[in-house]
Amino acid sequence: MARNVTGCGILLLLAAGFGWTQQPEKNPFTRFEDIAEGRRLYRLDCVNCHGMEGKSGRGARLASKFRRHGGSDSEMFRTISDGIPGTEMPGLWRDPEAVWKILAFVRTLEESGTEACLAGDGDPRKGRELFLNKGSCAACHTVGMGGGRLGPDLSFVGAIRSHDYLRESLVDPGKDIPPRHRTVRLVDAQGGRFEGVILNEDGYTVHMLDRGERIRSFVKTNLRRLEKPKESLMPGYGGLLDETEMSDLIAYLCSLTGPDVRAAR
């Protein structure tokens, strides 16, 4: 019996050490001083991707009540703490109290939040036609259940990106390239040339998704050339679309705010 009790005690100590405890459903740290500390931690860990006001940046817009992965305190705690698999959002290696305080500050950003993307004078119906036809955007981007995989999924882009960010991305797509969509070009031992985005890389191999959306793997020592240029596979649209067309396309992108959007097909 004593041996069993000792074993249980060890498990409890391990659970405490690894944070295996049930987190509360509501944020227990919401006092003024908690929010102030959350702001300090946010500046250290979150500002580079989300911006100090949560309105722009590489990460999702936080100055909004829209939360694609759940908006309750417990859901957002898990998002901050564990990250979101398959996205650029990493887990935050902070103790639970620090995560709760960051969340308390993020809640203050929601209060001043407005609609993420204001369509302006553009016509989203015409923008959708441009997206599918002249712009050929669906060849690389998913919307709803249709589209390509080389570029980021745009099904929620209107809820998480601003009008200015979308315009900048269309005019100069190489300015802010998501890590999951970095360009790679290589030449294999037989002289075959390949271009696409990096899926994974280590010291010995590189795995890519080529322009035909085929997954390819290469041993680095067998390559004649391996390049990772700081440019996007996406072309700039400043010279392809006039101002009216650009406004229409952005208006369509601004309308993409959830899973019920019309598929790109």
N, C-alpha and C positions, 0 to 999 in steps of 0.2 A: 504493500500500500504506500509506504513512504517513497518507494522508487517511482511509482506512478505520479505522486504529488510533485516530486522533484522534476519529473519530465514535463508536467504541465506548467510548472513554474518557469522552466527554461523556454517553453514555447511562448509564454506570455511576455517574457523579456525580449525574445526575438521579435515578436509582433510589435512591441513598443518601439524597438530599435529601428524596424523597417517601416513604421508608420501604418501597420495593418490595423487601423482603428476605424470605426464607423464615423464618417464625417457628418456633421449636422446638415439639415436641409436648408436652414437659414443662416446667413452670415452672422456670427456672434461678435464681430468686430466692426462696429459702425459708428463709434464715437468720433468726435471731431479730431482727436489726436490719432485715432486709427486711420482716418482718411488722410491726414497729413503724412503719416508714415508710409501709407500706401502710395501716395504721390511721389515720395522720395524713392521708393523701390521701383515704381513704374519708370521713373526717369532713368534709373540704372539699367533695367532689364527689358523694357518694352518700347521706349521712345523711338529707337532707330527704325522699327518697322511700322509703328502705328501713329507716330507723331505725338507731340505733347498734348494736343487737344483732341487726339483720336479721330481726326478728320481726313488724314491723308497719309500716304506712305505705302511701303511694300505690303504691309499687313492689312487685314480687314479693317474697315471703318468701325470705330468704337463709339463715335458720337451719334449713336443710333440705337433704337430699341430692337432692331432686327438682329437675331442671333441664329445663324444657320444650324449650329450644333447644340441648340438649347439655351434658353434664356433664364432659367431658374438659378438661384444661388448655387445649388449643389452641382448643376450641370456646368455652369461657368467655372466653378472651382476645379472640376475635373479637366475642363479644357485648358485652363491656365497651368495646372499642376502636371497633367499627363501629356499635353500637346494633342495634335490631331494627326493621326497616321495618314500618310499619303499627301500631306500638305507641307507648307513651309513653317507651320506653327510647331515649335519644339516644346517639349515639356520643360517646366521651370524648376530647377533644383533649389527650391526654397522650402522651408518648413511650413506646415499648414497655416500657422498664424500669419506668416508673411504673405502667403497666397490670398488669404481672406482679406487682408488689408489692401492688397493691390486691387482686388475685386471691389472693395468699398470705394476706392478712388475711381475705378472704371464706371461705377454706377453714377458718379457725378458728371461724367462725360455724356451719359445718356440724356441727362436733363436738358442740356443745351442742343441736343441732336436734332437735326432736321433730315428731310429726305436726302439720302446720300447723293443721288444723281438727278439734277434738274435738267430736263430735256431741252428747255429753251424753245426756240421757234421751229425746231426740226419736226419732220413728219416720220414717226416710227414705222408706218406701213411702207413708205418709200425706202426707209433705211433697211428694212428687212430684205427688200428686193436687192438692194446694193450688197448686203451681207451675203446673200446666196448666189448672186450672179456676178456683177462687175467686180466686187471686192474679193470674191472667191474665199471668203473667210471661213465658211463651213468646211473647207478642205482640211483645215488644221484645228478648228475650235469646235467643241461640243456645245450644243444648246439643247436642253431637254434630253431626248433620247437619240438625237442625230448629230452627225458631224465628226470631225477628225480628232486625233489625240496628240498631235505634235505640239499644239499650243494649249494654254490654260483653258479649263472648262469655264464658259461664260454664262452658264445658266443663272447665276446669282450676281453677276457683275454689277448690275444696276443698284443693288442693295449695299454693296461694299466699296464701290469706287465712285469718285467724284467726276463731274463733267470735265473738269480741267485735266484730271489724271488720264481719262480716256482719250481726250484730244491729244495730249502729249504722247501717249502710247501709240496712237495712230500715226502721228507725224514723225516721231523718233523712237521706234520700238526698241532700239538698242540701249536706250538710256537707263532702263531699269529691267533687267532680265531676271525672271525668277530662277533660283538655283536649279529647279527641276526641269528647266527648259533651256539649259545652256547648250550652245552650239558645239558640235564636234565634227571635225573633218579628218579623214585618215586615208592612207594608201596601204593596202595589204602587200604581202610578199609577191603576189602575181601582178601587181600594178593596178588592181581594182580600186576605184575611188568611191568613197562613201561619205555621206553627209547626213546629219540628223541631230538628235538631242541625246545627251548623256543620261542613261538610266542608272548606271552604277559604275564605280571605278575603284580599283585598289592598286597596289604597287605592281601587280603582274598582269591584270586584265582590264579591259574596258568593255562595257556593254552599252549599246545604243539602240535607239529607235530611229530607223532611217526614214527618208522622205516618203517611202512607200508604206510606212508603219509596220515594217518588219523588224523584229528584234534580232540584233546581231551581236555576237561576242567575239572578241579578239584577244589573243595573247600579245602583249606589248612588244616582246622581243621579236615577234614575227612581222612587225609593221615597218614599212619603209618611212612612214611619216605619220605623226599624230599632232593635230593642231586643235586648240580650243580658243578660237577667236572671240574677242569680247564684242560680238555682234549677234543680232537676232536673225533667225531664219525668216522672220516676218518682214516683208518689205515695208518701207515707209509709204504712207498713202497721201502725203502732202502733194505730190505731183500727179497722182492718179485721180483724185477727187477734187472737184471745185468746192467752194465754201458752202453752197447749198447742200451738196451731196454729203459733205462732211457733217454738217448739222443734222441731216436726216439719219445718217448712220449712227451718230452718237445718241440721237433720240431713241433709236431702236435698242441700242445697248443699255440705255438708261431704263428701258422698260423690262429688262430681264431681271426679275427679282425673286424667282423661286421655281420649284419643280413643275409648276403648271404652265410654264412658258411654252409657246409654240415651238416645236422642234425645228431644228435647222435642216430642212430637207426639201 
